[in-house]
């Protein structure tokens, strides 16, 4: 089996980012952990959002982490896939809506 560029074992090393700048690393993890606490949204809802965003930003570490987190929170595979499709639709729509900018520029330049 060939090695991938992203080593899944590196996900377990995420906490190590504090080693090279303890103050900023601690601030990040304090923020990160607070974001994922239940609030107006449940921790389960936040996990699904994180899974969708993970796909949009194409982070394999995040995909692994939030797939596992979702399973631990009882999120079904159909819910996960639906969340991924929501992310894909937003990403696709965001790409296409920028076509309006192109159309406007084309119209301006071709006059």
C-alpha positions in Angstrom: 0.0 0.0 0.0 1.4 3.4 -0.9 1.7 6.2 1.7 -0.5 9.2 1.4 0.6 12.8 1.7 -1.7 13.2 4.7 -0.6 10.7 7.4 -3.7 9.8 9.4 -1.5 9.4 12.5 -0.8 13.2 12.3 -4.3 14.0 13.5 -3.3 12.7 16.9 -0.5 15.2 16.9 -2.8 18.2 16.5 -2.4 19.2 20.2 1.3 19.5 19.6 0.9 22.8 17.8 1.2 24.4 21.2 4.8 23.3 21.4 6.2 26.0 19.2 4.0 28.8 20.6 2.3 27.8 23.8 0.4 31.1 24.3 -1.2 31.2 20.8 -1.8 27.4 20.8 -3.6 27.6 24.1 -5.7 30.5 23.0 -6.7 28.6 19.8 -7.7 25.4 21.7 -9.6 27.4 24.3 -11.6 29.0 21.4 -11.9 25.8 19.5 -13.3 23.9 22.5 -15.7 26.7 23.4 -17.0 26.8 19.8 -18.0 23.2 19.9 -19.8 23.3 23.3 -23.6 23.2 23.1 -25.2 26.6 22.9 -27.9 27.8 20.5 -26.8 24.8 18.4 -26.4 21.3 19.9 -23.0 19.7 19.9 -24.5 17.2 17.5 -25.6 19.9 15.0 -22.1 21.5 15.3 -20.5 18.2 14.5 -22.6 17.9 11.3 -21.7 21.5 10.3 -18.0 20.7 11.0 -18.2 17.6 8.8 -19.7 19.5 5.9 -17.2 22.3 6.2 -14.4 19.8 6.4 -15.4 18.5 3.0 -15.7 22.0 1.6 -12.2 23.0 2.8 -11.0 19.5 1.9 -9.2 18.7 5.1 -8.7 14.9 5.4 -7.8 15.3 9.1 -11.1 17.1 9.8 -13.1 14.6 7.7 -11.7 11.8 9.8 -12.2 13.6 13.1 -15.8 14.7 12.4 -16.8 11.4 10.9 -15.6 9.7 14.1 -17.2 12.4 16.3 -20.5 12.1 14.4 -20.6 8.3 14.9 -20.0 8.9 18.6 -22.9 11.3 18.7 -25.2 8.8 16.9 -25.3 10.7 13.6 -26.4 8.3 10.9 -24.5 7.8 7.6 -27.4 9.3 5.7 -27.3 12.5 7.8 -23.6 12.7 7.2 -23.9 12.4 3.5 -26.8 14.9 3.4 -24.5 17.4 5.3 -21.7 16.8 2.7 -24.2 17.5 -0.1 -25.3 20.7 1.6 -21.6 21.8 1.7 -21.1 20.7 -2.0 -24.2 22.7 -3.0 -23.0 25.8 -1.3 -19.5 25.5 -2.7 -20.9 24.9 -6.2 -23.3 27.8 -5.9 -20.6 30.1 -4.6 -18.5 29.2 -7.7 -21.4 29.7 -10.1 -22.6 33.0 -8.6 -19.2 34.4 -9.3 -20.1 33.8 -12.9 -22.2 37.0 -12.6 -19.1 39.0 -12.0 -17.6 37.5 -15.2 -20.8 38.3 -17.1 -20.8 41.9 -15.9 -17.1 42.3 -16.8 -17.6 40.7 -20.2 -20.6 43.0 -20.9 -18.5 46.1 -19.8 -15.5 45.2 -21.9 -17.3 44.1 -25.0 -19.3 47.4 -25.4 
